[in-house]
Amino acid sequence: MARQSISFTQPNDEWLKAQVDKKEYSSKSELVNDLIRQARKQQVQINWIRAKLEKAENGGFTSESKNEILALSKSLLDD
């Protein structure tokens, strides 16, 4: 495992210490690694959502009316 030396602002350091004191984590390193894992997982989700939005935006417009779109949506819920 790579060893790093990092500095924290006082509020962040106090928060990290509080989590360790509450026995949520055994060390600040474990907590920081968990936060990084969570951030990486979130980034995967953000990228997935962004890709879906880009696909929808590039899909163009529909010629269907509001009522047609609503009817189609309701029919999909009934399936």
C-alpha positions in Angstrom: 0.0 0.0 0.0 1.3 3.4 -0.9 2.2 5.7 2.0 1.3 9.4 1.7 1.6 12.4 3.9 -1.4 14.8 3.7 -2.5 17.8 5.7 -6.1 18.6 6.8 -7.7 21.8 7.8 -8.5 21.9 11.5 -12.3 21.3 11.1 -11.6 18.3 8.8 -9.0 16.9 11.2 -11.4 17.3 14.1 -14.1 15.5 12.2 -11.8 12.7 11.3 -10.7 12.3 14.9 -14.3 12.3 16.1 -15.1 9.4 13.7 -12.2 7.4 15.0 -13.1 8.2 18.6 -16.6 6.9 18.0 -15.1 3.7 16.8 -16.6 4.1 13.4 -13.1 3.5 11.9 -9.9 2.2 13.5 -7.8 5.0 12.0 -7.9 8.2 9.9 -6.3 6.3 7.0 -9.1 3.7 7.0 -11.7 6.5 7.0 -10.0 8.5 4.2 -9.7 5.3 2.1 -13.4 4.6 2.7 -14.3 8.2 1.6 -12.2 7.8 -1.5 -14.0 4.5 -2.4 -17.4 6.2 -1.9 -16.3 9.1 -4.1 -15.1 6.7 -6.8 -18.5 4.8 -6.7 -20.4 8.1 -6.9 -18.3 9.1 -9.9 -19.3 5.9 -11.7 -23.0 6.8 -11.0 -22.5 10.4 -12.2 -20.9 9.2 -15.4 -23.7 6.8 -16.0 -26.3 9.5 -15.5 -24.4 12.0 -17.6 -24.2 9.4 -20.5 -28.0 8.8 -20.2 -28.6 12.6 -20.3 -26.3 13.1 -23.3 -28.0 10.2 -25.2 -31.4 11.7 -24.5 -30.3 15.2 -25.5 -28.9 13.9 -28.7 -32.0 11.9 -29.4 -33.8 14.8 -30.9 -37.4 15.8 -30.6 -40.6 14.0 -30.9 -43.6 14.9 -33.0 -46.0 13.2 -30.6 -48.4 15.4 -28.6 -48.5 15.6 -24.8 -51.5 13.4 -24.8 -49.8 10.7 -26.9 -46.7 10.8 -24.7 -48.9 10.5 -21.6 -50.9 7.6 -23.0 -47.7 5.8 -24.0 -46.2 6.4 -20.5 -49.4 5.0 -18.8 -49.4 2.0 -21.1 -45.8 1.2 -20.1 -46.8 1.3 -16.4 -49.6 -1.2 -17.0 -47.2 -3.8 -18.5 
